[in-house]
């Protein structure tokens, strides 16, 4: 890479880092996961280490947290509030210890004892006490300069305002974490993404009366400046803190050796779901203050402490219940309702269980303790069950054999292709009989690739359904606007807008219309194929009068599964009624008919075997561009069978028997060249 490119890359990283920091500290929003954030920091530091000309005042090396916001008075910390370096694996911990032993010039098996403390995921604060009285409370700010949030911090009950204890130092900054308990967060979850953001937002209220309304908690764990502290090690200090009236973490422990640190880490990770506060790892501090002093600091973190972070996309929690959701095609999808847990900054309370087979395979039950994984924006899923923690009276989960919405029998279909029963169980009702299916069908009807009506989203569909304003798709086009105008949240203008956008979408292409019907196995691509085949709505609708659907099999891309599905769609009277009604309100455009003047006009083709340097899709569009058609099987309607490498023998035999012209790829291309 050239110098310019390296600088560009570096600046991009720095800008991202600044942006994430700003969101995190000033807007109380995490726009990336903690792990991504840490990785970005590492990338910047690595670049700086490799190319020493890269420098920025906004580098993570110079910034701890973020500059204080403008709302509060800024005050310098007498002793900076530092951050911690991170460890993710046992190997990271071994390296950490090795460096320390080297620094202290000790043998590699010299035992080191650590004060271990859960790393609460909250907001750190520094409380200055002079002669036993709380005088100032600061946020961390950029580590050097914090915000004076004394008034807000004073509203927290856990924070002693006055300490009357003989051994309390003359002056000391007590530092710890402000946080919200998960059970209290329940009431605030509409406003904030996670408890950490809620705590941060509450601490930054301009008016301390607003902070007072939020049940903030405080746990103390370290100190900054001190005069007169009588403690020789961290664990003694923690005990003193609790004697002076501060809350300390009940899970704090003294542990010697990396193996034992890891054991404790694993135990606490399992307990994580049962705790009423979020923790994102463990903090290990060398217990002995004299050793801490010798080790000192690097950049903005102490050499004597490290944060052992939990994996950012996995967590353990409990299944409270198993819900069955019903989709548009009647598929029953089990969803685990889990005890809310923070996974990488997102509070997760649902996990997909996929289907009945998945539940059986993993033997997932209500009450189980499970490990969950969240990757990207997809719904989290369950990785494993901790059978040791299973309650004694737990019962196997029985998948419902009746639809929870309409009571119809649920069935598992036989899949001819796999020669097995489907993993998915479905409600066997037809059409709009089942309420849940009907709502999902309506949601599909207005979805992006279907009617896509501005201002008519899924939530509104649900609302209108509950008020019995709609049941069938055609109801959308005969809405009672007077009634809607009187509903909460609606007014003259919004109703006018809705009316306008619905009217606009009355004009629709045949392919969108077919897709909107939500016929099983007819997605956008198949809807396009059908639309090309039928050209007009009336041709499509006439299917209801037909008893034989076999000619649909000639459409390249449409198979038996799709044809059977179309057949059962038309066999249902409700569906044919829906079509008839919709026709009254809509203008369904014919599919554009291809010009019939191409070289291959009136000629049909089928390809078998692998082509040379050309995909199936390419040859298909080549045929269509020249006004030919493609079909999917050998019949007397076929004009040419194009054979590539390793053609299907049966197709070639059949074509021979029916006297169909068999040509290879070059002969086909010649057909195009010759006449052009
Ligand atoms: S000690 C020099 N102890 O983690 C020591 N920090 O990245 C610095 N935290 O800013 C802090 N629990 O917000 C310490 N038991 C604990 C902690 C803890 C949570 C947070 C704190 C700090 C950050 C370090």
Boltz pocket constraint, residues with backbone or C-beta under 6 A from the ligand:
constraints:
  - pocket:
      binder: B
      contacts: [[A, 82], [A, 83], [A, 84], [A, 117], [A, 118], [A, 119], [A, 120], [A, 121], [A, 122], [A, 123], [A, 124], [A, 176], [A, 177], [A, 221], [A, 222], [A, 283], [A, 302], [A, 305], [A, 307]]
      max_distance: 6.0
